[in-house]
Amino acid sequence: MAITGIVLAGFIMGACTSPAQEENQPTASVKEFAAIEKGMSYDEVKEIIGSDGKLFKESGKGTNNHKFAYVWDGDKGGQSFIYITFRNNKVMDKQGKQMQ
């Protein structure tokens, strides 16, 4: 899946944090990106990164083929980010710019 023309306007930070998340910044690091695996739920990804992502697109809501994609800013500043596609709340694909 090619990603072009993405303009990041920030993202929504989670209001509550666990002790493990207190060390997390509200951005995605290379280590966090590497820890995300196919089949993980959105909540598992959110726990790894430590914040909510910004919903980028969604289709098929309420069907057996519900797809959605979230974007998180990367911790390298500038244009670094990760883009994760979910199907039925499971990671289908992940991509990162300046994350490897």
MMTF fields as JSON, N, C-alpha, C and O atoms, coordinates in Angstrom:
{
  "mmtfVersion": "1.0.0",
  "mmtfProducer": "UNKNOWN",
  "numBonds": 399,
  "numAtoms": 400,
  "numGroups": 100,
  "numChains": 1,
  "numModels": 1,
  "chainsPerModel": [1],
  "groupsPerChain": [100],
  "chainIdList": ["A"],
  "bondAtomList": [4, 2, 8, 6, 12, 10, 16, 14, 20, 18, 24, 22, 28, 26, 32, 30, 36, 34, 40, 38, 44, 42, 48, 46, 52, 50, 56, 54, 60, 58, 64, 62, 68, 66, 72, 70, 76, 74, 80, 78, 84, 82, 88, 86, 92, 90, 96, 94, 100, 98, 104, 102, 108, 106, 112, 110, 116, 114, 120, 118, 124, 122, 128, 126, 132, 130, 136, 134, 140, 138, 144, 142, 148, 146, 152, 150, 156, 154, 160, 158, 164, 162, 168, 166, 172, 170, 176, 174, 180, 178, 184, 182, 188, 186, 192, 190, 196, 194, 200, 198, 204, 202, 208, 206, 212, 210, 216, 214, 220, 218, 224, 222, 228, 226, 232, 230, 236, 234, 240, 238, 244, 242, 248, 246, 252, 250, 256, 254, 260, 258, 264, 262, 268, 266, 272, 270, 276, 274, 280, 278, 284, 282, 288, 286, 292, 290, 296, 294, 300, 298, 304, 302, 308, 306, 312, 310, 316, 314, 320, 318, 324, 322, 328, 326, 332, 330, 336, 334, 340, 338, 344, 342, 348, 346, 352, 350, 356, 354, 360, 358, 364, 362, 368, 366, 372, 370, 376, 374, 380, 378, 384, 382, 388, 386, 392, 390, 396, 394],
  "bondOrderList": [1, 1, 1, 1, 1, 1, 1, 1, 1, 1, 1, 1, 1, 1, 1, 1, 1, 1, 1, 1, 1, 1, 1, 1, 1, 1, 1, 1, 1, 1, 1, 1, 1, 1, 1, 1, 1, 1, 1, 1, 1, 1, 1, 1, 1, 1, 1, 1, 1, 1, 1, 1, 1, 1, 1, 1, 1, 1, 1, 1, 1, 1, 1, 1, 1, 1, 1, 1, 1, 1, 1, 1, 1, 1, 1, 1, 1, 1, 1, 1, 1, 1, 1, 1, 1, 1, 1, 1, 1, 1, 1, 1, 1, 1, 1, 1, 1, 1, 1],
  "groupList": [{"groupName": "MET", "atomNameList": ["N", "CA", "C", "O"], "elementList": ["N", "C", "C", "O"], "formalChargeList": [0, 0, 0, 0], "bondAtomList": [1, 0, 2, 1, 3, 2], "bondOrderList": [1, 1, 2], "singleLetterCode": "M", "chemCompType": "L-PEPTIDE LINKING"}, {"groupName": "ALA", "atomNameList": ["N", "CA", "C", "O"], "elementList": ["N", "C", "C", "O"], "formalChargeList": [0, 0, 0, 0], "bondAtomList": [1, 0, 2, 1, 3, 2], "bondOrderList": [1, 1, 2], "singleLetterCode": "A", "chemCompType": "L-PEPTIDE LINKING"}, {"groupName": "ILE", "atomNameList": ["N", "CA", "C", "O"], "elementList": ["N", "C", "C", "O"], "formalChargeList": [0, 0, 0, 0], "bondAtomList": [1, 0, 2, 1, 3, 2], "bondOrderList": [1, 1, 2], "singleLetterCode": "I", "chemCompType": "L-PEPTIDE LINKING"}, {"groupName": "THR", "atomNameList": ["N", "CA", "C", "O"], "elementList": ["N", "C", "C", "O"], "formalChargeList": [0, 0, 0, 0], "bondAtomList": [1, 0, 2, 1, 3, 2], "bondOrderList": [1, 1, 2], "singleLetterCode": "T", "chemCompType": "L-PEPTIDE LINKING"}, {"groupName": "GLY", "atomNameList": ["N", "CA", "C", "O"], "elementList": ["N", "C", "C", "O"], "formalChargeList": [0, 0, 0, 0], "bondAtomList": [1, 0, 2, 1, 3, 2], "bondOrderList": [1, 1, 2], "singleLetterCode": "G", "chemCompType": "PEPTIDE LINKING"}, {"groupName": "VAL", "atomNameList": ["N", "CA", "C", "O"], "elementList": ["N", "C", "C", "O"], "formalChargeList": [0, 0, 0, 0], "bondAtomList": [1, 0, 2, 1, 3, 2], "bondOrderList": [1, 1, 2], "singleLetterCode": "V", "chemCompType": "L-PEPTIDE LINKING"}, {"groupName": "LEU", "atomNameList": ["N", "CA", "C", "O"], "elementList": ["N", "C", "C", "O"], "formalChargeList": [0, 0, 0, 0], "bondAtomList": [1, 0, 2, 1, 3, 2], "bondOrderList": [1, 1, 2], "singleLetterCode": "L", "chemCompType": "L-PEPTIDE LINKING"}, {"groupName": "PHE", "atomNameList": ["N", "CA", "C", "O"], "elementList": ["N", "C", "C", "O"], "formalChargeList": [0, 0, 0, 0], "bondAtomList": [1, 0, 2, 1, 3, 2], "bondOrderList": [1, 1, 2], "singleLetterCode": "F", "chemCompType": "L-PEPTIDE LINKING"}, {"groupName": "CYS", "atomNameList": ["N", "CA", "C", "O"], "elementList": ["N", "C", "C", "O"], "formalChargeList": [0, 0, 0, 0], "bondAtomList": [1, 0, 2, 1, 3, 2], "bondOrderList": [1, 1, 2], "singleLetterCode": "C", "chemCompType": "L-PEPTIDE LINKING"}, {"groupName": "SER", "atomNameList": ["N", "CA", "C", "O"], "elementList": ["N", "C", "C", "O"], "formalChargeList": [0, 0, 0, 0], "bondAtomList": [1, 0, 2, 1, 3, 2], "bondOrderList": [1, 1, 2], "singleLetterCode": "S", "chemCompType": "L-PEPTIDE LINKING"}, {"groupName": "PRO", "atomNameList": ["N", "CA", "C", "O"], "elementList": ["N", "C", "C", "O"], "formalChargeList": [0, 0, 0, 0], "bondAtomList": [1, 0, 2, 1, 3, 2], "bondOrderList": [1, 1, 2], "singleLetterCode": "P", "chemCompType": "L-PEPTIDE LINKING"}, {"groupName": "GLN", "atomNameList": ["N", "CA", "C", "O"], "elementList": ["N", "C", "C", "O"], "formalChargeList": [0, 0, 0, 0], "bondAtomList": [1, 0, 2, 1, 3, 2], "bondOrderList": [1, 1, 2], "singleLetterCode": "Q", "chemCompType": "L-PEPTIDE LINKING"}, {"groupName": "GLU", "atomNameList": ["N", "CA", "C", "O"], "elementList": ["N", "C", "C", "O"], "formalChargeList": [0, 0, 0, 0], "bondAtomList": [1, 0, 2, 1, 3, 2], "bondOrderList": [1, 1, 2], "singleLetterCode": "E", "chemCompType": "L-PEPTIDE LINKING"}, {"groupName": "ASN", "atomNameList": ["N", "CA", "C", "O"], "elementList": ["N", "C", "C", "O"], "formalChargeList": [0, 0, 0, 0], "bondAtomList": [1, 0, 2, 1, 3, 2], "bondOrderList": [1, 1, 2], "singleLetterCode": "N", "chemCompType": "L-PEPTIDE LINKING"}, {"groupName": "LYS", "atomNameList": ["N", "CA", "C", "O"], "elementList": ["N", "C", "C", "O"], "formalChargeList": [0, 0, 0, 0], "bondAtomList": [1, 0, 2, 1, 3, 2], "bondOrderList": [1, 1, 2], "singleLetterCode": "K", "chemCompType": "L-PEPTIDE LINKING"}, {"groupName": "TYR", "atomNameList": ["N", "CA", "C", "O"], "elementList": ["N", "C", "C", "O"], "formalChargeList": [0, 0, 0, 0], "bondAtomList": [1, 0, 2, 1, 3, 2], "bondOrderList": [1, 1, 2], "singleLetterCode": "Y", "chemCompType": "L-PEPTIDE LINKING"}, {"groupName": "ASP", "atomNameList": ["N", "CA", "C", "O"], "elementList": ["N", "C", "C", "O"], "formalChargeList": [0, 0, 0, 0], "bondAtomList": [1, 0, 2, 1, 3, 2], "bondOrderList": [1, 1, 2], "singleLetterCode": "D", "chemCompType": "L-PEPTIDE LINKING"}, {"groupName": "HIS", "atomNameList": ["N", "CA", "C", "O"], "elementList": ["N", "C", "C", "O"], "formalChargeList": [0, 0, 0, 0], "bondAtomList": [1, 0, 2, 1, 3, 2], "bondOrderList": [1, 1, 2], "singleLetterCode": "H", "chemCompType": "L-PEPTIDE LINKING"}, {"groupName": "TRP", "atomNameList": ["N", "CA", "C", "O"], "elementList": ["N", "C", "C", "O"], "formalChargeList": [0, 0, 0, 0], "bondAtomList": [1, 0, 2, 1, 3, 2], "bondOrderList": [1, 1, 2], "singleLetterCode": "W", "chemCompType": "L-PEPTIDE LINKING"}, {"groupName": "ARG", "atomNameList": ["N", "CA", "C", "O"], "elementList": ["N", "C", "C", "O"], "formalChargeList": [0, 0, 0, 0], "bondAtomList": [1, 0, 2, 1, 3, 2], "bondOrderList": [1, 1, 2], "singleLetterCode": "R", "chemCompType": "L-PEPTIDE LINKING"}],
  "groupTypeList": [0, 1, 2, 3, 4, 2, 5, 6, 1, 4, 7, 2, 0, 4, 1, 8, 3, 9, 10, 1, 11, 12, 12, 13, 11, 10, 3, 1, 9, 5, 14, 12, 7, 1, 1, 2, 12, 14, 4, 0, 9, 15, 16, 12, 5, 14, 12, 2, 2, 4, 9, 16, 4, 14, 6, 7, 14, 12, 9, 4, 14, 4, 3, 13, 13, 17, 14, 7, 1, 15, 5, 18, 16, 4, 16, 14, 4, 4, 11, 9, 7, 2, 15, 2, 3, 7, 19, 13, 13, 14, 5, 0, 16, 14, 11, 4, 14, 11, 0, 11],
  "groupIdList": [1, 2, 3, 4, 5, 6, 7, 8, 9, 10, 11, 12, 13, 14, 15, 16, 17, 18, 19, 20, 21, 22, 23, 24, 25, 26, 27, 28, 29, 30, 31, 32, 33, 34, 35, 36, 37, 38, 39, 40, 41, 42, 43, 44, 45, 46, 47, 48, 49, 50, 51, 52, 53, 54, 55, 56, 57, 58, 59, 60, 61, 62, 63, 64, 65, 66, 67, 68, 69, 70, 71, 72, 73, 74, 75, 76, 77, 78, 79, 80, 81, 82, 83, 84, 85, 86, 87, 88, 89, 90, 91, 92, 93, 94, 95, 96, 97, 98, 99, 100],
  "secStructList": [7, 7, 7, 7, 1, 7, 7, 7, 7, 7, 7, 7, 7, 7, 1, 7, 7, 7, 2, 2, 2, 2, 6, 1, 7, 1, 1, 5, 7, 2, 2, 2, 2, 2, 2, 7, 7, 6, 6, 7, 7, 2, 2, 2, 2, 2, 2, 2, 2, 6, 1, 7, 7, 3, 3, 3, 3, 3, 3, 7, 6, 6, 1, 6, 6, 7, 3, 3, 3, 3, 3, 3, 3, 5, 6, 6, 7, 6, 6, 7, 3, 3, 3, 3, 3, 3, 3, 6, 6, 3, 3, 3, 3, 3, 3, 3, 3, 1, 7, 7],
  "xCoordList": [0.859, 0.0, 0.908, 1.689, 0.806, 1.634, 1.003, -0.213, 1.858, 1.375, 1.975, 3.194, 1.105, 1.576, 0.698, -0.489, 1.262, 0.501, -0.048, -1.039, 0.567, 0.057, 0.575, 1.778, -0.342, 0.023, -0.355, -1.529, 0.637, 0.361, 0.01, 0.732, -1.104, -1.559, -1.575, -2.331, -0.744, -0.742, -1.594, -2.06, -1.797, -2.605, -3.184, -2.806, -4.103, -4.799, -3.993, -3.668, -3.674, -2.948, -3.942, -5.023, -3.581, -4.424, -4.461, -3.441, -5.607, -5.765, -5.203, -4.749, -5.223, -4.75, -3.501, -3.39, -2.562, -1.359, -1.087, -1.402, -0.507, -0.079, 1.354, 1.98, 1.9, 3.295, 4.254, 5.23, 3.985, 4.855, 4.786, 5.776, 3.619, 3.462, 4.069, 4.338, 4.292, 4.837, 6.19, 6.557, 6.945, 8.227, 8.054, 8.937, 6.932, 6.657, 6.395, 5.752, 6.897, 6.534, 5.314, 5.061, 4.556, 3.361, 3.696, 2.871, 4.901, 5.342, 5.86, 6.171, 5.952, 6.407, 7.913, 8.455, 8.573, 10.02, 10.289, 9.384, 11.528, 11.931, 11.702, 11.245, 12.011, 11.83, 10.347, 9.996, 9.489, 8.045, 7.534, 6.736, 7.992, 7.591, 7.955, 7.153, 9.156, 9.616, 8.796, 8.659, 8.251, 7.488, 6.077, 5.433, 5.597, 4.237, 4.234, 5.003, 3.35, 3.291, 1.904, 0.897, 1.882, 0.602, -0.24, 0.274, -1.547, -2.477, -2.748, -3.688, -1.939, -2.189, -3.433, -3.77, -4.112, -5.283, -4.835, -3.683, -5.766, -5.468, -5.055, -4.113, -5.752, -5.415, -4.011, -3.314, -3.579, -2.215, -1.191, -0.164, -1.462, -0.574, -0.522, 0.551, -1.685, -1.767, -0.967, -0.308, -1.021, -0.268, 1.239, 1.986, 1.68, 3.104, 3.562, 4.594, 2.801, 3.205, 2.956, 3.712, 1.906, 1.616, 0.648, 0.462, 0.023, -0.956, -1.871, -1.559, -3.005, -3.892, -3.249, -2.494, -3.556, -3.144, -4.23, -5.276, -3.967, -4.965, -5.587, -4.889, -6.921, -7.613, -7.385, -7.668, -6.87, -6.573, -7.667, -8.083, -8.139, -9.256, -9.919, -9.331, -11.168, -11.96, -12.962, -13.506, -13.2, -14.215, -14.807, -14.174, -16.014, -16.659, -17.091, -17.259, -17.276, -17.677, -18.987, -19.927, -19.044, -20.241, -20.339, -21.35, -19.28, -19.27, -18.157, -17.412, -18.062, -16.985, -15.668, -14.672, -15.666, -14.458, -14.188, -13.924, -14.256, -14.021, -12.52, -11.717, -12.156, -10.753, -10.603, -11.47, -9.487, -9.173, -7.672, -6.948, -7.212, -5.78, -5.553, -6.303, -4.504, -4.11, -2.684, -1.871, -2.403, -1.081, -0.601, -1.363, 0.668, 1.333, 2.561, 3.259, 2.836, 4.069, 5.24, 5.133, 6.354, 7.577, 8.347, 8.133, 9.235, 9.997, 11.223, 11.975, 11.441, 12.591, 12.282, 13.142, 11.058, 10.673, 10.488, 10.534, 10.281, 10.106, 8.968, 7.832, 9.27, 8.246, 8.253, 7.737, 8.812, 8.801, 7.427, 6.823, 6.939, 5.628, 5.5, 6.294, 4.473, 4.096, 2.626, 1.825, 2.312, 0.978, 0.615, 1.294, -0.461, -0.841, -2.264, -3.189, -2.416, -3.715, -4.226, -3.502, -5.471, -6.124, -7.298, -7.96, -7.552, -8.766, -9.386, -8.743, -10.65, -11.361, -10.556, -10.453, -9.994, -9.242, -7.942, -7.475, -7.359, -6.071, -5.116, -5.512, -3.851, -2.856, -2.729, -2.475, -2.915, -2.777, -1.431, -0.767, -1.044, 0.17, 0.672, -0.117, 1.978, 2.55, 3.622, 4.356, 3.686, 4.695, 5.229, 4.516, 6.47, 7.061, 7.952, 8.62, 7.949, 8.85, 9.877, 9.525, 11.132, 12.249, 12.155, 12.558, 11.614, 11.456, 12.391, 12.38, 13.182, 14.06, 15.489, 16.375],
  "yCoordList": [-1.172, 0.0, 1.239, 1.436, 2.032, 3.224, 4.357, 4.55, 5.08, 6.228, 7.479, 7.646, 8.345, 9.593, 10.722, 10.533, 11.853, 13.052, 13.09, 13.775, 12.373, 12.407, 13.662, 13.918, 14.411, 15.593, 15.32, 15.148, 15.282, 14.996, 16.283, 17.279, 16.233, 17.405, 17.118, 17.74, 16.176, 15.817, 14.6, 13.969, 14.274, 13.125, 13.324, 14.25, 12.45, 12.547, 11.797, 10.625, 12.456, 11.786, 11.114, 11.647, 9.952, 9.25, 10.014, 10.542, 10.077, 10.821, 10.068, 10.691, 8.743, 7.941, 7.191, 6.716, 7.084, 6.329, 5.358, 5.624, 4.246, 3.276, 3.623, 4.427, 3.043, 3.321, 3.02, 3.744, 1.945, 1.622, 2.699, 2.965, 3.32, 4.341, 5.67, 6.502, 5.894, 7.171, 7.431, 8.586, 6.372, 6.521, 6.778, 7.358, 6.357, 6.546, 8.007, 8.72, 8.425, 9.728, 9.508, 8.379, 10.555, 10.374, 10.234, 10.528, 9.788, 9.557, 8.13, 7.507, 7.619, 6.247, 6.213, 6.962, 5.339, 5.164, 3.977, 3.205, 3.848, 2.723, 1.416, 0.436, 1.388, 0.191, -0.183, -1.357, 0.801, 0.54, 0.036, -0.9, 0.656, 0.236, -1.231, -1.996, -1.625, -3.003, -3.99, -5.151, -3.547, -4.423, -4.711, -5.645, -3.932, -4.115, -5.24, -5.23, -6.214, -7.393, -7.571, -7.125, -8.227, -8.555, -9.341, -10.176, -9.069, -9.771, -9.074, -9.441, -8.066, -7.327, -6.465, -6.037, -6.215, -5.342, -3.877, -3.582, -2.978, -1.551, -1.238, -0.476, -1.819, -1.553, -2.031, -1.372, -3.153, -3.633, -2.675, -2.393, -2.178, -1.212, 0.076, 0.631, 0.54, 1.761, 1.6, 2.542, 0.436, 0.172, 0.241, 0.775, -0.29, -0.247, 1.182, 1.59, 1.949, 3.317, 4.277, 5.228, 4.032, 4.876, 5.998, 6.881, 5.979, 7.015, 6.537, 5.586, 7.217, 6.969, 7.502, 8.474, 6.857, 7.382, 8.288, 8.475, 8.839, 9.675, 8.832, 8.338, 8.672, 7.896, 8.561, 9.745, 7.781, 8.313, 7.961, 8.806, 6.699, 6.311, 5.073, 4.33, 4.865, 3.749, 3.339, 4.182, 2.019, 1.524, 0.231, -0.46, -0.091, -1.339, -1.441, -2.547, -0.312, -0.343, -1.116, -0.905, -2.008, -2.802, -4.047, -4.747, -4.333, -5.525, -6.467, -6.157, -7.6, -8.545, -8.152, -8.866, -7.026, -6.541, -5.092, -4.243, -4.823, -3.477, -3.184, -3.891, -2.159, -1.754, -0.327, 0.518, -0.07, 1.292, 1.443, 0.466, 2.668, 2.963, 4.129, 5.105, 4.009, 5.053, 5.498, 4.736, 6.742, 7.33, 7.839, 8.447, 7.585, 8.149, 8.905, 8.444, 10.062, 10.781, 9.948, 9.241, 10.036, 9.373, 10.272, 11.484, 9.69, 10.468, 11.146, 11.801, 11.003, 11.625, 13.027, 13.678, 13.484, 14.817, 14.873, 13.848, 16.056, 16.231, 15.41, 15.524, 14.585, 13.785, 12.32, 11.478, 11.988, 10.586, 10.231, 11.007, 9.053, 8.605, 7.109, 6.502, 6.516, 5.154, 5.158, 5.964, 4.236, 4.11, 2.641, 1.782, 2.346, 0.959, 0.727, 1.468, -0.317, -0.708, -1.901, -2.871, -1.814, -2.875, -3.413, -2.663, -4.711, -5.312, -6.116, -6.981, -5.812, -6.445, -6.349, -7.312, -5.169, -4.808, -5.595, -5.756, -6.08, -6.764, -6.102, -5.752, -5.93, -5.329, -6.185, -7.388, -5.521, -6.143, -5.777, -6.605, -4.512, -3.99, -2.813, -2.094, -2.612, -1.436, -0.866, -1.595, 0.437, 1.129, 2.283, 2.871, 2.593, 3.705, 4.527, 3.993, 5.792, 6.676, 7.174, 7.728, 6.977, 7.337, 6.612, 7.149, 5.367, 4.61, 3.397, 2.649, 3.19, 2.027, 2.434, 1.579],
  "zCoordList": [0.0, 0.0, 0.0, 0.93, -0.997, -1.094, -0.295, -0.288, 0.362, 1.135, 0.507, 0.46, 0.031, -0.543, -0.068, 0.198, 0.035, 0.352, 1.761, 2.014, 2.684, 4.06, 4.748, 4.802, 5.255, 6.019, 7.463, 7.792, 8.301, 9.701, 10.433, 10.369, 11.12, 11.863, 13.352, 14.098, 13.791, 15.209, 15.439, 14.49, 16.663, 17.01, 18.392, 19.11, 18.76, 20.03, 21.078, 20.89, 22.164, 23.239, 24.171, 24.422, 24.681, 25.649, 26.954, 27.397, 27.562, 28.805, 29.998, 30.957, 29.962, 31.083, 30.68, 29.55, 31.598, 31.317, 32.436, 33.596, 32.091, 33.083, 33.458, 32.767, 34.535, 34.882, 33.737, 33.54, 32.973, 31.842, 30.77, 30.089, 30.619, 29.591, 29.991, 29.125, 31.276, 31.708, 31.075, 30.862, 30.767, 30.105, 28.62, 27.988, 28.051, 26.633, 26.327, 27.098, 25.206, 24.672, 23.785, 23.365, 23.491, 22.649, 21.161, 20.296, 20.886, 19.515, 19.42, 20.435, 18.206, 17.987, 17.767, 16.954, 18.5, 18.343, 17.414, 17.098, 16.989, 16.153, 16.909, 16.319, 18.19, 19.016, 19.096, 18.986, 19.286, 19.348, 18.0, 17.946, 16.918, 15.576, 15.358, 14.821, 15.77, 15.6, 16.43, 16.045, 17.56, 18.452, 17.951, 18.427, 17.01, 16.493, 15.47, 14.509, 15.695, 14.832, 14.218, 14.768, 13.075, 12.435, 13.42, 14.165, 13.419, 14.29, 15.608, 16.312, 15.965, 17.206, 17.052, 15.949, 18.164, 18.157, 18.246, 18.566, 17.958, 18.099, 19.536, 19.756, 20.518, 21.92, 22.258, 23.029, 21.706, 21.94, 21.334, 21.952, 20.139, 19.49, 20.306, 20.543, 20.728, 21.535, 22.833, 23.271, 23.437, 24.669, 24.406, 25.225, 23.282, 22.933, 22.72, 23.252, 21.946, 21.61, 22.767, 22.962, 23.53, 24.682, 24.405, 25.243, 23.231, 22.915, 21.793, 21.077, 21.657, 20.53, 19.265, 19.295, 18.162, 16.874, 16.334, 16.956, 15.18, 14.509, 13.401, 12.516, 13.461, 12.436, 11.081, 10.902, 10.131, 8.805, 7.808, 7.015, 7.845, 6.973, 7.534, 8.32, 7.111, 7.602, 6.529, 5.817, 6.423, 5.489, 6.034, 6.831, 5.605, 5.968, 7.416, 7.929, 8.088, 9.495, 9.643, 8.878, 10.628, 10.872, 10.008, 10.041, 9.223, 8.381, 8.844, 9.774, 8.193, 8.491, 7.833, 7.948, 7.153, 6.488, 6.886, 6.035, 8.175, 8.692, 8.623, 9.231, 7.895, 7.761, 8.249, 8.024, 8.921, 9.326, 9.431, 9.624, 9.303, 9.363, 10.303, 10.307, 11.098, 12.041, 11.746, 11.222, 12.091, 11.917, 13.267, 14.02, 13.566, 14.741, 14.267, 13.363, 14.865, 14.58, 15.074, 16.076, 14.368, 14.803, 15.746, 15.768, 16.521, 17.497, 16.894, 17.616, 15.592, 14.943, 14.421, 13.828, 14.643, 14.195, 12.689, 12.008, 12.184, 10.748, 10.203, 10.662, 9.228, 8.557, 8.988, 8.255, 10.135, 10.565, 11.111, 11.851, 10.742, 11.203, 10.979, 10.261, 11.615, 11.276, 10.874, 11.345, 9.995, 9.424, 9.547, 8.984, 10.285, 10.516, 10.013, 10.347, 9.205, 8.676, 9.477, 9.699, 9.902, 10.66, 9.851, 9.135, 9.966, 9.422, 10.553, 11.148, 10.838, 11.942, 13.241, 14.002, 13.471, 14.677, 14.856, 15.983, 13.777, 13.837, 12.848, 11.736, 13.256, 12.362, 11.108, 11.166, 9.981, 8.675, 8.057, 7.431, 8.249, 7.621, 8.432, 9.045, 8.437, 9.081, 8.164, 7.498, 8.151, 7.352, 8.172, 8.985, 7.952, 8.662, 7.741, 6.856, 7.959, 7.228, 8.228, 9.269, 7.912, 8.779, 10.112, 11.144, 10.095, 11.322, 11.355, 12.332, 10.331, 10.322, 10.153, 10.122]
}
